[in-house]
């Protein structure tokens, strides 16, 4: 698979605080940051009483570059995920997340494919967008099975 094909691959990106730490997220705080971007963005909070995702889940829409994406957030375990996302859009989403999580907080990431391949969560480096994209593309390559 060449670099341009890899860059177009879409998967779910899952972001969370570093192990043993917290961001102190609230649904109200996330919604406020979403509405600062786009006042009429889609936001819904559901209670999940069955299946693997117990507790409340916030579902939301967010425009990242040219992509209109859907995401979800949980307070326990704490994290935010963005679905059907390219590495480029994930890098843009992380730039938004830096304004959501407290200053100085670490962000870890994985992807749906990385979780299936038992890859450990990795630290999101606080670097310019091109290097973030490179980090996400390297992760996708490491999941294997892309050929």
MIKELO-315883 format. One line per field, with one value per residue (C-alpha): residue in three letters; x, y, z. Coordinates in Angstrom, 1 decimal, decimal comma. Example, Ala and Ser with C-alpha at 12.3 -4.5 7.8 and 13.67 -1.06 7.14 Angstrom:
res	[Ala_Ser];
px	[12,3_13,7];
py	[-4,5_-1,1];
pz	[7,8_7,1];
END
This chain:
res	[Unk_Unk_Unk_Unk_Unk_Unk_Unk_Unk_Unk_Unk_Unk_Unk_Unk_Unk_Unk_Unk_Unk_Unk_Unk_Unk_Unk_Unk_Unk_Unk_Unk_Unk_Unk_Unk_Unk_Unk_Unk_Unk_Unk_Unk_Unk_Unk_Unk_Unk_Unk_Unk_Unk_Unk_Unk_Unk_Unk_Unk_Unk_Unk_Unk_Unk_Unk_Unk_Unk_Unk_Unk_Unk_Unk_Unk_Unk_Unk_Unk_Unk_Unk_Unk_Unk_Unk_Unk_Unk_Unk_Unk_Unk_Unk_Unk_Unk_Unk_Unk_Unk_Unk_Unk_Unk_Unk_Unk_Unk_Unk_Unk_Unk_Unk_Unk_Unk_Unk_Unk_Unk_Unk_Unk_Unk_Unk_Unk_Unk_Unk_Unk_Unk_Unk_Unk_Unk_Unk_Unk_Unk_Unk_Unk_Unk_Unk_Unk_Unk_Unk_Unk_Unk_Unk_Unk_Unk_Unk_Unk_Unk_Unk_Unk_Unk_Unk_Unk_Unk_Unk_Unk_Unk_Unk_Unk_Unk_Unk_Unk_Unk_Unk_Unk_Unk_Unk_Unk_Unk_Unk_Unk_Unk_Unk];
px	[0,0_1,5_1,5_-1,5_-3,7_-2,6_-3,6_-7,1_-7,8_-10,6_-11,0_-12,1_-9,5_-9,8_-8,2_-7,8_-5,8_-2,4_-2,8_-3,4_-4,4_-7,7_-8,8_-11,8_-14,1_-17,7_-20,3_-21,2_-17,5_-17,3_-20,6_-19,4_-16,2_-18,2_-20,6_-17,8_-16,8_-20,3_-23,4_-25,8_-23,7_-25,4_-25,1_-26,9_-26,4_-27,6_-27,6_-26,2_-27,6_-26,7_-23,6_-20,0_-20,5_-22,4_-23,1_-23,7_-22,3_-22,2_-22,6_-21,7_-21,0_-17,9_-16,6_-12,9_-11,4_-13,8_-15,1_-18,3_-17,5_-19,3_-17,7_-18,5_-17,3_-17,5_-16,7_-16,0_-13,7_-12,7_-12,2_-13,2_-13,4_-13,9_-15,4_-14,6_-11,6_-8,4_-5,0_-5,2_-8,7_-7,5_-4,6_-7,0_-9,3_-6,3_-5,7_-9,3_-8,8_-5,8_-8,4_-10,7_-8,3_-6,6_-3,3_-0,3_-2,5_-1,3_-3,4_-3,0_-4,5_-5,3_-7,4_-10,1_-7,5_-4,8_-7,1_-7,9_-4,2_-3,5_-1,3_-0,9_-2,1_0,5_1,2_0,0_3,1_2,5_4,0_2,9_0,1_2,4_4,2_0,9_-0,2_3,0_2,5_-1,0_0,1_3,0_0,4_-1,8_1,2_2,0_-1,5_-0,5_-2,9_-3,2_-1,7];
py	[0,0_3,4_6,5_8,1_5,0_4,8_8,5_7,8_4,9_5,5_4,0_5,0_6,9_6,6_9,3_9,2_10,5_8,9_5,9_6,9_10,5_12,3_15,2_15,9_15,9_16,9_16,6_20,3_21,3_19,2_20,6_24,1_23,6_21,9_24,8_27,3_25,7_25,4_26,6_24,1_21,0_17,7_16,6_13,8_12,0_8,4_6,0_2,6_-0,1_-3,1_-4,4_-3,5_0,3_0,8_4,3_7,5_8,2_11,6_11,4_14,5_15,8_17,8_19,3_18,7_20,2_19,0_16,1_16,0_13,3_11,7_11,2_10,0_10,8_8,9_10,1_6,6_5,3_8,8_9,3_10,8_8,8_10,0_7,6_6,9_9,2_9,6_10,3_13,9_14,5_12,8_15,3_18,2_16,7_16,5_20,2_20,8_18,4_20,4_23,1_20,7_18,9_20,8_22,5_20,2_17,0_14,1_12,5_8,9_7,3_4,1_3,1_0,4_-1,5_-1,0_-2,3_-5,4_-6,0_-5,6_-2,5_-0,5_3,0_5,6_9,1_11,8_14,0_17,8_18,5_20,4_18,8_17,1_15,2_14,2_12,9_10,9_9,5_8,3_6,9_4,9_3,5_2,4_0,6_-1,0_-2,6_-4,9_-6,5_-3,5_-5,2];
pz	[0,0_-1,0_1,2_-0,6_-0,1_3,5_4,0_2,7_5,1_7,6_11,1_14,5_16,6_20,4_22,7_26,4_29,3_30,1_32,4_36,0_35,1_34,3_32,2_34,5_31,5_31,7_29,0_29,5_28,9_25,7_24,4_25,1_23,1_20,3_20,1_20,0_16,7_15,3_17,3_15,8_16,1_16,9_20,5_22,3_25,6_25,9_28,8_27,9_30,2_28,2_26,3_26,8_27,0_30,3_31,6_29,7_26,3_24,5_20,7_18,7_15,2_14,4_11,1_10,7_7,6_4,8_6,8_8,8_11,4_14,3_17,7_21,1_24,6_27,9_31,4_32,7_31,4_30,3_26,6_23,3_20,0_16,4_13,9_10,2_10,3_8,2_9,8_8,5_10,1_13,3_13,5_13,1_15,7_18,1_17,6_18,7_21,7_23,0_23,7_25,5_27,9_30,6_29,7_30,3_30,0_28,0_25,3_24,4_21,2_19,6_16,6_16,1_14,1_16,7_19,4_17,3_16,8_20,5_20,0_23,2_23,5_22,4_23,5_21,1_20,7_21,0_17,6_14,4_12,3_9,7_12,4_14,0_10,7_10,4_13,9_13,0_9,6_11,3_13,8_10,9_9,3_12,6_12,8_9,9_7,5_5,3_2,2];
END
